[in-house]
Amino acid sequence: MNTLLAKQPRRDRILRRAATIVFALSLLLTASVITAAQQAAKVYRIGYLSYLGCADDPFLKGPFRDGLRDVGYVEGRNVVIECRSAPGKTDRYPDLVAELVRLKVDVLLATGTIMTLAAKQTTTTVPIVMVYIDNPVASGIVGNLARPGGNVTGLSMLAAEMVQKNLELLKEAAPSISRVAVLIDSSNPGQTLPDQQMAAAAKILGVRPQRVELRTSADLDAALEAALKQRAEALIVWPLPITQRDSERLAEFATQNRLPTATTHQPYVRAGLLFSYVTDLARQFRRAGVYVDKILKGTKPGDIPVEQADKYELLINLKTAKALRLQIPQSILARADEFIQ
């Protein structure tokens, strides 16, 4: 009997300790469930700064949304995309960024050098993912590619190589050309730097590039008139701050004046220009989803290396070639990744 009484307190202590452990475990389990529920309920807000216009941006409609879906983000479920654009009005870019910052977006995606510079100059706190950028170091966007620092990272391309290749395509398709009007926005360092590097290639090809300034939609008529005055025999067109309708007018002008055209901007070929040799932009915008995911999970943008393009595409508008009565050499056709009929 005494032995049983002696064992009773010990048994009570064991039971109390077990109860305490069970209670602590239940608290931890409850906390983890609550945390998981909170994370599942979190809806992230992405600010998308479109160079082309939100309604006309094919990279927003497909590749970028696909890239987000690849890493688990579905619009309307756990992510909201706020798109802002002002085609042909680069002076409005800082206001667009400021508007998105006021909406407390978790990350900004900026397309093109001017848009990215506007984003960087407007906010130092909101993470920025850049896409469609040439030489972001020379443009002053990041410190270096391996460790960009600051609040900007993303994907870049080699515009100088692309524009040289487009010039070669023009010369191969129309060997007699010697004067090429280059439609350019000289306020964009992403264009002026590689344009300067094109001079050596132009000299080798026996071609004289002539700059034609086009900074806004309002400059389009004057730019086209200048190209005629320069007696241009072909056109190279940089990505310009113009509207979708402007790009169609540009294509119509080139066709009417029998001018073969090349560009580093695929949507212009779909609008009616002839050639485009450029990085695989759909892949870049899809990859941007991975960058967004890393940032949303807590990685600082300045610690994420900038990725350089390693794949390029040749797009040919055969309908335009027919309208120009231009026979595209088989050597070019064999290298094409896509045809527009």
C-alpha positions as CSV (number, residue, x, y, z in Angstrom):
1,M,0.0,0.0,0.0
2,N,2.8,2.4,0.9
3,T,4.5,1.5,-2.3
4,L,1.5,2.4,-4.3
5,L,1.1,5.7,-2.6
6,A,4.8,6.5,-3.3
7,K,4.4,5.7,-7.0
8,Q,1.3,8.0,-7.3
9,P,3.1,11.4,-7.3
10,R,5.6,10.1,-9.9
11,R,2.8,8.9,-12.1
12,D,1.1,12.3,-11.8
13,R,4.3,14.1,-12.7
14,I,4.7,12.0,-15.8
15,L,1.1,12.6,-16.9
16,R,1.4,16.4,-16.3
17,R,4.6,16.4,-18.4
18,A,3.0,14.5,-21.2
19,A,0.0,16.8,-21.1
20,T,2.4,19.8,-21.4
21,I,4.2,18.3,-24.3
22,V,1.0,17.5,-26.1
23,F,-0.2,21.1,-25.5
24,A,3.0,22.6,-26.8
25,L,2.9,20.4,-29.9
26,S,-0.7,21.4,-30.5
27,L,0.3,25.1,-30.3
28,L,3.1,24.5,-32.8
29,L,0.8,22.7,-35.2
30,T,-1.8,25.4,-34.9
31,A,0.8,28.1,-35.6
32,S,2.1,26.3,-38.6
33,V,-1.4,25.8,-40.0
34,I,-2.2,29.4,-39.5
35,T,1.1,30.5,-41.2
36,A,0.5,28.1,-44.1
37,A,-3.1,29.5,-44.5
38,Q,-1.8,33.1,-44.4
39,Q,0.8,32.3,-47.0
40,A,-1.8,30.5,-49.2
41,A,-4.1,33.6,-48.8
42,K,-1.3,36.1,-49.8
43,V,-2.1,37.8,-53.1
44,Y,1.0,39.4,-54.6
45,R,0.8,42.6,-56.7
46,I,3.0,42.9,-59.7
47,G,3.4,46.2,-61.5
48,Y,4.0,45.7,-65.3
49,L,5.4,48.6,-67.2
50,S,4.7,47.9,-70.9
51,Y,6.6,49.5,-73.7
52,L,4.0,48.5,-76.3
53,G,0.7,49.3,-74.5
54,C,-1.1,47.0,-72.2
55,A,-3.8,45.9,-74.7
56,D,-1.2,45.3,-77.5
57,D,1.6,43.7,-75.5
58,P,2.0,40.1,-76.7
59,F,4.6,39.3,-74.0
60,L,2.2,40.2,-71.2
61,K,-0.6,38.3,-72.8
62,G,1.4,35.0,-73.1
63,P,5.0,34.5,-72.1
64,F,5.1,36.5,-68.8
65,R,1.8,35.0,-67.5
66,D,3.0,31.6,-68.6
67,G,6.3,32.2,-66.7
68,L,4.5,33.1,-63.6
69,R,2.3,30.0,-63.9
70,D,5.4,27.9,-64.3
71,V,6.5,28.9,-60.7
72,G,3.0,28.6,-59.1
73,Y,1.4,32.1,-59.6
74,V,-2.0,32.3,-61.2
75,E,-3.6,35.6,-61.9
76,G,-6.7,36.1,-59.9
77,R,-5.7,33.5,-57.3
78,N,-2.4,34.5,-55.7
79,V,-1.2,37.3,-58.0
80,V,-2.6,40.5,-59.5
81,I,-0.9,42.2,-62.4
82,E,-1.3,46.0,-62.7
83,C,-0.2,47.1,-66.2
84,R,0.6,50.7,-67.1
85,S,1.8,52.1,-70.4
86,A,2.0,55.3,-72.5
87,P,3.0,54.4,-76.0
88,G,4.6,57.3,-77.7
89,K,4.8,59.4,-74.5
90,T,8.1,58.6,-72.7
91,D,7.8,61.7,-70.6
92,R,4.9,60.0,-68.8
93,Y,7.0,57.0,-67.7
94,P,8.0,58.3,-64.3
95,D,4.3,59.1,-63.5
96,L,3.4,55.5,-64.4
97,V,6.0,54.1,-62.0
98,A,4.9,56.5,-59.2
99,E,1.3,55.3,-59.7
100,L,2.3,51.7,-59.3
101,V,4.5,52.5,-56.3
102,R,1.5,54.1,-54.6
103,L,-0.5,50.9,-55.2
104,K,2.2,49.2,-53.1
105,V,3.2,46.6,-55.7
106,D,5.5,43.9,-54.5
107,V,7.7,44.0,-57.6
108,L,7.9,45.9,-60.9
109,L,8.6,44.5,-64.3
110,A,10.0,47.1,-66.7
111,T,10.4,46.6,-70.4
112,G,13.1,48.4,-72.3
113,T,16.0,50.7,-71.2
114,I,14.1,54.0,-70.9
115,M,11.3,52.4,-68.9
116,T,13.8,50.6,-66.6
117,L,15.7,53.9,-66.0
118,A,12.5,55.7,-65.2
119,A,11.6,52.9,-62.7
120,K,15.1,53.0,-61.1
121,Q,15.0,56.8,-60.8
122,T,11.6,56.8,-59.3
123,T,12.0,54.1,-56.6
124,T,14.9,52.7,-54.7
125,T,12.8,50.4,-52.5
126,V,10.5,48.4,-54.8
127,P,12.3,45.5,-56.5
128,I,12.6,45.9,-60.3
129,V,12.9,43.1,-62.9
130,M,14.1,44.4,-66.3
131,V,13.6,42.7,-69.6
132,Y,14.6,43.6,-73.2
133,I,17.7,45.6,-72.1
134,D,21.0,46.1,-73.9
135,N,24.1,46.5,-71.8
136,P,22.5,47.5,-68.5
137,V,26.0,48.2,-67.1
138,A,26.8,50.8,-69.7
139,S,23.3,52.3,-69.4
140,G,23.9,52.8,-65.7
141,I,21.1,50.5,-64.6
142,V,23.2,48.0,-62.7
143,G,26.8,48.0,-61.3
144,N,27.7,44.7,-62.8
145,L,26.0,41.6,-64.2
146,A,27.1,39.1,-61.5
147,R,26.0,41.2,-58.5
148,P,23.9,44.0,-59.9
149,G,23.4,45.6,-56.4
150,G,20.6,48.0,-55.7
151,N,17.0,47.1,-56.5
152,V,17.3,46.1,-60.1
153,T,18.0,42.7,-61.8
154,G,16.7,40.8,-64.8
155,L,17.6,39.8,-68.3
156,S,19.7,41.5,-71.0
157,M,20.7,41.1,-74.6
158,L,23.5,42.1,-77.0
159,A,21.8,44.7,-79.2
160,A,25.0,45.6,-81.1
161,E,25.3,42.1,-82.4
162,M,21.6,42.0,-83.3
163,V,21.6,45.3,-85.3
164,Q,24.7,44.3,-87.2
165,K,23.1,41.0,-88.1
166,N,20.0,42.8,-89.3
167,L,22.2,45.1,-91.4
168,E,23.9,42.0,-92.9
169,L,20.4,40.5,-93.7
170,L,19.4,43.6,-95.6
171,K,22.6,43.6,-97.6
172,E,22.3,39.9,-98.4
173,A,18.7,40.3,-99.5
174,A,19.2,43.5,-101.5
175,P,22.9,43.7,-102.4
176,S,22.6,47.0,-104.3
177,I,21.7,49.1,-101.2
178,S,24.2,51.6,-99.9
179,R,22.1,54.1,-97.9
180,V,20.2,52.9,-94.9
181,A,18.1,55.1,-92.8
182,V,18.3,54.1,-89.1
183,L,15.1,55.1,-87.2
184,I,16.3,55.7,-83.6
185,D,15.4,57.3,-80.3
186,S,18.7,58.9,-79.4
187,S,17.5,59.6,-75.9
188,N,17.7,55.9,-75.3
189,P,21.2,54.7,-74.3
190,G,20.2,51.2,-75.0
191,Q,20.1,52.2,-78.7
192,T,22.8,54.9,-79.1
193,L,25.6,52.7,-77.7
194,P,25.1,49.7,-80.0
195,D,24.2,52.0,-82.9
196,Q,27.7,53.5,-82.6
197,Q,29.2,50.0,-82.6
198,M,27.4,49.2,-85.9
199,A,29.6,51.7,-87.8
200,A,32.4,49.2,-88.3
201,A,30.1,46.5,-89.7
202,A,28.4,49.0,-92.0
203,K,31.8,50.1,-93.5
204,I,32.7,46.5,-94.2
205,L,29.4,45.9,-95.9
206,G,29.7,49.1,-98.0
207,V,26.6,50.6,-96.4
208,R,26.2,54.2,-95.0
209,P,23.8,54.3,-92.1
210,Q,22.0,57.7,-91.7
211,R,20.3,58.4,-88.3
212,V,16.7,59.6,-88.4
213,E,15.4,60.7,-85.0
214,L,12.1,59.4,-83.8
215,R,11.4,59.9,-80.1
216,T,7.6,60.1,-79.9
217,S,4.6,59.3,-82.1
218,A,4.5,63.0,-83.0
219,D,7.9,62.6,-84.8
220,L,6.7,59.9,-87.2
221,D,5.7,62.0,-90.2
222,A,8.9,64.1,-90.0
223,A,11.0,61.0,-89.7
224,L,9.5,59.3,-92.7
225,E,10.0,62.5,-94.7
226,A,13.6,62.7,-93.6
227,A,14.2,59.1,-94.8
228,L,12.9,60.1,-98.2
229,K,15.1,63.2,-98.4
230,Q,18.1,61.1,-97.5
231,R,17.2,58.9,-100.5
232,A,17.3,55.9,-98.2
233,E,17.3,52.5,-100.0
234,A,16.4,50.5,-96.8
235,L,15.4,51.0,-93.2
236,I,16.6,49.7,-89.9
237,V,14.2,50.4,-87.1
238,W,15.0,50.3,-83.4
239,P,12.2,49.7,-80.9
240,L,10.6,53.1,-80.7
241,P,8.1,54.8,-78.3
242,I,5.3,54.7,-80.8
243,T,1.8,53.1,-80.9
244,Q,0.7,49.9,-82.7
245,R,-1.0,52.0,-85.4
246,D,2.3,54.0,-85.9
247,S,4.2,50.8,-86.5
248,E,1.6,49.8,-89.1
249,R,1.9,53.2,-90.8
250,L,5.7,52.7,-90.8
251,A,5.3,49.3,-92.5
252,E,2.9,50.8,-95.1
253,F,5.4,53.6,-95.8
254,A,8.2,51.1,-96.4
255,T,6.1,49.0,-98.7
256,Q,4.8,51.9,-100.7
257,N,8.4,53.2,-101.2
258,R,9.9,49.7,-101.9
259,L,12.2,49.9,-98.9
260,P,13.3,46.6,-97.4
261,T,13.3,46.8,-93.6
262,A,14.9,45.2,-90.6
263,T,14.4,45.6,-86.9
264,T,15.3,44.3,-83.5
265,H,11.7,44.4,-82.5
266,Q,9.6,41.4,-83.5
267,P,6.2,43.1,-83.2
268,Y,7.2,45.4,-86.0
269,V,7.7,42.5,-88.4
270,R,4.2,41.2,-87.4
271,A,3.0,44.8,-88.3
272,G,4.6,44.5,-91.7
273,L,8.4,45.1,-91.6
274,L,10.5,42.5,-93.4
275,F,13.2,41.1,-91.1
276,S,13.8,40.8,-87.4
277,Y,16.9,39.1,-85.9
278,V,16.6,39.4,-82.2
279,T,16.9,37.5,-78.9
280,D,14.1,35.1,-78.1
281,L,11.9,37.6,-76.4
282,A,9.2,35.2,-75.5
283,R,11.7,33.1,-73.6
284,Q,13.1,36.2,-71.8
285,F,9.6,37.3,-70.6
286,R,8.9,33.7,-69.5
287,R,12.2,33.6,-67.6
288,A,11.2,36.9,-65.9
289,G,8.6,34.9,-64.0
290,V,11.5,33.0,-62.3
291,Y,13.1,36.4,-61.2
292,V,9.8,37.6,-59.8
293,D,9.4,34.4,-57.9
294,K,12.9,34.6,-56.3
295,I,12.1,38.2,-55.2
296,L,8.7,37.4,-53.8
297,K,10.4,34.6,-51.8
298,G,12.8,37.0,-50.2
299,T,15.9,37.2,-52.3
300,K,17.2,40.7,-52.8
301,P,17.3,41.7,-56.5
302,G,20.8,43.1,-56.1
303,D,22.0,39.5,-55.2
304,I,20.4,37.9,-58.3
305,P,22.8,37.8,-61.4
306,V,21.6,39.4,-64.6
307,E,21.0,36.8,-67.2
308,Q,22.3,37.4,-70.7
309,A,20.5,36.1,-73.8
310,D,21.9,32.9,-75.4
311,K,19.2,32.3,-78.1
312,Y,18.3,34.4,-81.1
313,E,15.5,34.2,-83.7
314,L,15.1,35.2,-87.3
315,L,11.6,36.2,-88.2
316,I,10.7,36.9,-91.9
317,N,7.5,38.5,-93.2
318,L,7.0,36.7,-96.6
319,K,3.9,38.8,-97.3
320,T,6.0,41.9,-97.1
321,A,8.7,40.4,-99.3
322,K,6.1,39.7,-101.9
323,A,4.7,43.2,-101.7
324,L,8.3,44.6,-102.2
325,R,8.8,42.2,-105.1
326,L,11.9,41.0,-103.3
327,Q,13.2,37.5,-103.8
328,I,14.6,36.4,-100.4
329,P,17.7,34.3,-100.9
330,Q,17.5,30.6,-99.9
331,S,20.5,31.2,-97.7
332,I,18.4,33.5,-95.5
333,L,15.2,31.4,-95.7
334,A,17.1,28.4,-94.5
335,R,18.1,30.2,-91.3
336,A,14.6,31.5,-90.4
337,D,12.9,30.4,-87.2
338,E,9.4,31.7,-88.2
339,F,7.7,33.0,-91.3
340,I,4.7,35.4,-91.5
341,Q,2.6,34.5,-94.6
